[in-house]
Amino acid sequence: MMASRLKEKYQQEVVTALQKEFNYVNPMQVPKVHKVVINIGMGEVIQNVKAMDAAVTDLSTITGQRPVITRAKRSVAAFKLREGMQIGCMVTLRGDRMYQFLDKLMNVALPRL
């Protein structure tokens, strides 16, 4: 797999610029992005169970990775929520997938907003 444009730019330009600006002696001192976590919390799942399928499909389409369904840790009577009920989904991106996602986000999605 080819390295992402964002990763190459970070390694070639950003690291040296940050080293000069903050007087870092070692390139390992420069801050780095290790992971990106994308989470969808869905309160409407309590009434509409099919909404979770749509969220899982959307998140897997956006990230290219299958999401993990998150469950309630404890019951909350005010929200009609019981322990163990599905309440959302999340994906953790690392490595090349993370850099590709951030590249698309910054260069394609955010400029359209």
C-alpha positions as CSV (number, residue, x, y, z in Angstrom):
1,M,0.0,0.0,0.0
2,M,1.3,3.4,-0.9
3,A,1.9,6.0,1.9
4,S,-0.6,8.7,2.2
5,R,0.1,12.3,0.9
6,L,-0.6,13.6,4.4
7,K,1.9,11.2,6.0
8,E,4.6,12.1,3.5
9,K,4.0,15.8,4.0
10,Y,4.1,15.3,7.8
11,Q,7.4,13.4,7.7
12,Q,9.1,15.7,5.1
13,E,7.8,19.2,6.0
14,V,5.9,19.4,9.2
15,V,8.5,17.6,11.4
16,T,11.3,19.9,10.4
17,A,9.2,23.0,10.7
18,L,8.0,22.1,14.2
19,Q,11.6,21.2,15.2
20,K,12.8,24.6,14.2
21,E,9.8,26.5,15.7
22,F,9.9,24.8,19.1
23,N,13.6,24.1,19.3
24,Y,13.2,20.3,19.5
25,V,16.5,18.5,19.6
26,N,15.2,15.1,18.6
27,P,12.5,14.5,15.9
28,M,10.8,12.1,18.3
29,Q,9.8,15.1,20.5
30,V,7.5,16.4,17.7
31,P,3.8,15.7,18.4
32,K,2.3,13.0,16.3
33,V,-1.3,11.7,15.6
34,H,-1.5,8.1,16.8
35,K,-5.2,7.3,16.3
36,V,-8.5,8.8,15.2
37,V,-11.7,7.6,16.9
38,I,-15.0,8.3,15.1
39,N,-18.1,7.8,17.3
40,I,-21.8,8.0,16.6
41,G,-24.0,8.1,19.7
42,M,-27.7,7.5,18.8
43,G,-30.4,8.2,21.3
44,E,-33.1,7.3,18.8
45,V,-32.0,3.6,18.7
46,I,-34.1,3.1,21.8
47,Q,-37.3,3.6,19.8
48,N,-36.0,2.7,16.3
49,V,-33.7,-0.4,16.2
50,K,-33.2,-0.1,12.4
51,A,-31.4,3.3,12.8
52,M,-28.4,1.4,14.2
53,D,-28.1,-0.6,10.9
54,A,-28.0,2.7,9.0
55,A,-25.4,4.2,11.3
56,V,-23.2,1.1,11.0
57,T,-23.5,1.2,7.2
58,D,-22.7,4.9,7.0
59,L,-19.7,4.6,9.3
60,S,-18.2,1.7,7.5
61,T,-18.7,3.5,4.2
62,I,-17.0,6.6,5.5
63,T,-14.0,4.9,7.1
64,G,-13.6,1.6,5.2
65,Q,-13.6,-0.3,8.4
66,R,-16.4,-2.2,10.3
67,P,-17.5,-0.3,13.4
68,V,-17.9,-1.7,16.9
69,I,-21.4,-1.3,18.4
70,T,-21.2,0.4,21.8
71,R,-23.5,-0.6,24.6
72,A,-24.8,1.2,27.7
73,K,-22.6,0.7,30.8
74,R,-25.5,1.4,33.2
75,S,-29.2,1.9,33.2
76,V,-30.7,5.4,33.2
77,A,-34.4,5.5,33.9
78,A,-34.8,9.1,32.6
79,F,-33.7,8.0,29.2
80,K,-35.5,4.6,29.2
81,L,-32.1,3.0,28.9
82,R,-31.1,-0.4,30.2
83,E,-27.6,-1.7,30.8
84,G,-26.3,-3.5,27.7
85,M,-28.6,-1.8,25.2
86,Q,-27.0,-0.7,21.9
87,I,-26.5,3.1,22.0
88,G,-24.0,3.8,19.2
89,C,-21.0,2.7,17.2
90,M,-17.4,3.6,16.8
91,V,-14.3,3.0,14.7
92,T,-10.7,3.5,15.7
93,L,-8.3,4.3,12.8
94,R,-4.6,3.9,13.0
95,G,-1.6,3.9,10.6
96,D,-2.2,4.4,6.9
97,R,-6.0,4.3,7.2
98,M,-5.9,7.1,9.7
99,Y,-3.7,9.3,7.4
100,Q,-5.9,8.6,4.4
101,F,-9.1,9.4,6.4
102,L,-7.6,12.7,7.6
103,D,-6.3,13.6,4.1
104,K,-9.8,13.1,2.7
105,L,-11.4,14.9,5.6
106,M,-9.2,18.0,5.3
107,N,-9.0,18.2,1.5
108,V,-12.4,17.0,0.3
109,A,-15.1,17.1,3.1
110,L,-14.3,20.2,5.1
111,P,-13.7,22.6,2.2
112,R,-17.3,21.8,1.0
113,L,-18.8,22.9,4.3
